[in-house]
Amino acid sequence: MSGEQKTGAKVEQAKGKLKETAGRLTGNDRLTAEGRAERAAGDARQAKEKVKDVFKH
């Protein structure tokens, strides 16, 4: 399950980055902010998985 969570975090980060970039290119502040939030959520998920891995081993 941890591998799925890590993959999900990477996907969330990529989607967030894409939204953020699209928002900047179009001048859409809402989309930019939404992308930043999504990327931050992906970063947090990835950090959580790394911490879980440290305590597993």
QUINORGI-V981833 format. One record per backbone hydrogen bond with DSSP energy under -0.5 kcal/mol. CO is the residue of the C=O (numbers start at 0). NH is the residue of the N-H. Records with the same first field share a line. If there is no record, write none. Layout:
CO=NH, NH
//
This chain:
0=4
1=5
2=6
3=7
4=8
5=9
6=10
7=11
8=12
9=13
10=14
11=15
12=16
13=17
14=18
15=19
16=20
17=21
18=22
19=23
20=24
21=25
22=26, 27
26=28
27=31
28=32
29=33
30=34
31=35
32=36
33=37
34=38
35=39
36=40
37=41
38=42
39=43
40=44
41=45
42=46
43=47
44=48
45=49
46=50
47=51
48=52
49=53
50=54
51=55
52=56
//
